[in-house]
Amino acid sequence: MKIIIIYASKHQTTQECSLILQRELDGEADLVPLSNVSEFQIKQYDALVVGAPVYYGKPAKEVRNFLEKKQKLLLSKKIYLFLSSKEETSEYFEAYPQKIIEHARAKIFVGSKLEFKNLSLIERLIMRAIKAKTYSDIKTERIRDLAEVIKSDLGYNK
């Protein structure tokens, strides 16, 4: 079965988590930024993993829009969802279309990371003003677990 990992990433955390997942899937998944994915591409895959960062209490708008607009096509595929966020609340997934949430075979949080070098000037100034510190709390064990769920679900025997 063919797998595609589609992600949006403003500060590279979701991209990093997507790369970790691709590695945990033994390179058996294609990795495509959401901005580069086409409907034609999606049709070529049996399973999709969709990764999104959370901003201001909601998954990235472009991911929400994608799931809404491509809902009919996506519901014909196996779907796995992950969010990169410091906070973990099921309300974040509720921003997605209800049918997508119900159809998803897994929904997980993969942690987060803050590096000033990945922020815009305005974002850096805000973070310094509130005395935010750089940190990395990517939950690699959860990403590994997601990979195992996907492998099992798709019949990979490794």
C-alpha positions as CSV (number, residue, x, y, z in Angstrom):
1,M,0.0,0.0,0.0
2,K,1.2,3.5,-0.8
3,I,1.5,6.1,1.9
4,I,1.8,9.8,1.7
5,I,2.6,12.2,4.6
6,I,1.2,15.6,3.9
7,Y,2.1,18.4,6.3
8,A,2.0,22.1,6.9
9,S,4.9,23.7,8.9
10,K,5.5,27.3,9.5
11,H,8.4,26.9,12.0
12,Q,9.7,23.5,10.8
13,T,8.4,21.4,13.8
14,T,5.7,19.6,11.9
15,Q,8.1,19.0,9.1
16,E,10.6,17.5,11.5
17,C,7.9,15.2,13.0
18,S,6.9,14.2,9.4
19,L,10.5,13.3,8.6
20,I,10.8,11.2,11.8
21,L,7.6,9.4,10.9
22,Q,8.9,8.8,7.4
23,R,12.0,7.3,8.8
24,E,10.0,5.1,11.3
25,L,8.0,3.8,8.3
26,D,11.3,2.6,6.9
27,G,11.1,5.2,4.0
28,E,7.9,3.5,2.8
29,A,6.1,6.9,2.7
30,D,6.3,9.9,0.4
31,L,6.7,13.2,2.2
32,V,4.9,16.2,0.6
33,P,4.3,19.7,2.0
34,L,0.6,20.6,1.8
35,S,1.4,23.5,-0.5
36,N,2.8,21.1,-3.1
37,V,0.1,18.4,-3.0
38,S,-2.4,17.9,-5.8
39,E,-5.6,15.9,-6.0
40,F,-4.0,13.7,-8.7
41,Q,-1.2,12.8,-6.2
42,I,-3.7,12.0,-3.4
43,K,-5.5,9.6,-5.7
44,Q,-2.3,7.6,-6.2
45,Y,-2.1,6.7,-2.4
46,D,-4.0,4.2,-0.3
47,A,-3.2,5.9,3.0
48,L,-2.6,9.5,4.1
49,V,-1.0,11.0,7.2
50,V,-1.9,14.6,7.7
51,G,0.3,16.7,10.1
52,A,-0.5,20.2,11.2
53,P,0.8,22.7,13.7
54,V,-1.6,24.3,16.2
55,Y,-1.7,28.1,16.2
56,Y,-3.9,30.1,18.5
57,G,-5.8,27.1,19.6
58,K,-6.6,25.6,16.2
59,P,-4.8,23.4,13.6
60,A,-3.3,25.5,10.8
61,K,-6.0,27.0,8.6
62,E,-4.6,25.6,5.4
63,V,-4.9,22.1,6.8
64,R,-8.4,22.7,8.0
65,N,-9.3,24.1,4.5
66,F,-7.6,21.1,2.8
67,L,-9.5,18.6,4.8
68,E,-12.8,20.4,4.2
69,K,-12.3,20.8,0.4
70,K,-10.9,17.3,-0.2
71,Q,-13.2,15.5,2.3
72,K,-15.0,13.3,-0.2
73,L,-11.7,12.0,-1.7
74,L,-10.0,11.7,1.7
75,L,-12.9,9.6,3.0
76,S,-12.0,6.9,0.4
77,K,-8.5,6.6,1.9
78,K,-7.1,5.4,5.3
79,I,-6.3,8.6,7.2
80,Y,-4.1,9.2,10.2
81,L,-3.8,12.7,11.8
82,F,-1.2,14.3,14.0
83,L,-0.8,17.7,15.6
84,S,2.3,19.4,16.8
85,S,1.4,21.4,19.8
86,K,2.6,22.1,23.3
87,E,-0.9,21.8,24.7
88,E,-2.9,18.6,24.1
89,T,-6.6,18.9,24.0
90,S,-9.1,16.9,21.9
91,E,-10.8,20.3,21.0
92,Y,-7.9,20.9,18.6
93,F,-9.0,17.9,16.4
94,E,-12.6,19.1,16.7
95,A,-11.7,22.0,14.3
96,Y,-11.6,19.4,11.5
97,P,-14.6,18.2,9.6
98,Q,-16.6,15.7,11.8
99,K,-16.6,13.0,9.1
100,I,-12.8,13.2,8.9
101,I,-12.4,12.9,12.6
102,E,-14.6,9.9,12.7
103,H,-12.9,8.3,9.7
104,A,-9.3,8.8,11.0
105,R,-7.7,5.6,12.2
106,A,-5.4,7.5,14.6
107,K,-5.3,11.0,16.1
108,I,-2.2,11.9,18.1
109,F,-0.2,14.8,19.5
110,V,3.5,14.7,18.7
111,G,4.7,17.5,21.0
112,S,6.3,20.7,20.0
113,K,9.5,22.7,19.7
114,L,10.4,26.4,19.9
115,E,13.6,27.7,18.3
116,F,14.0,31.4,17.9
117,K,15.9,31.0,14.6
118,N,12.7,29.6,13.0
119,L,10.6,32.6,14.0
120,S,9.9,35.9,12.2
121,L,11.3,39.1,13.6
122,I,7.9,40.0,15.1
123,E,7.5,36.6,16.6
124,R,11.0,36.7,18.2
125,L,10.3,40.1,19.7
126,I,7.0,38.8,21.2
127,M,8.7,35.7,22.6
128,R,11.5,37.7,24.1
129,A,8.9,40.1,25.6
130,I,7.1,37.3,27.3
131,K,10.4,35.7,28.3
132,A,9.8,32.5,26.3
133,K,12.7,30.0,26.2
134,T,13.8,27.7,23.5
135,Y,12.8,24.1,24.1
136,S,12.3,20.8,22.3
137,D,9.6,18.4,23.4
138,I,9.0,16.3,20.3
139,K,7.5,13.0,21.4
140,T,9.4,10.6,19.2
141,E,7.9,7.6,21.0
142,R,4.4,8.7,20.0
143,I,5.6,9.1,16.4
144,R,7.1,5.6,16.6
145,D,3.8,4.3,17.9
146,L,1.9,6.0,15.1
147,A,4.3,4.3,12.6
148,E,3.6,0.9,14.2
149,V,-0.2,1.5,14.0
150,I,0.1,2.4,10.3
151,K,2.4,-0.6,9.6
152,S,0.0,-3.0,11.3
153,D,-3.1,-1.4,9.7
154,L,-1.6,-1.7,6.3
155,G,-0.2,-5.2,6.7
156,Y,3.6,-4.3,6.8
157,N,5.3,-7.3,8.4
158,K,8.6,-5.9,9.6
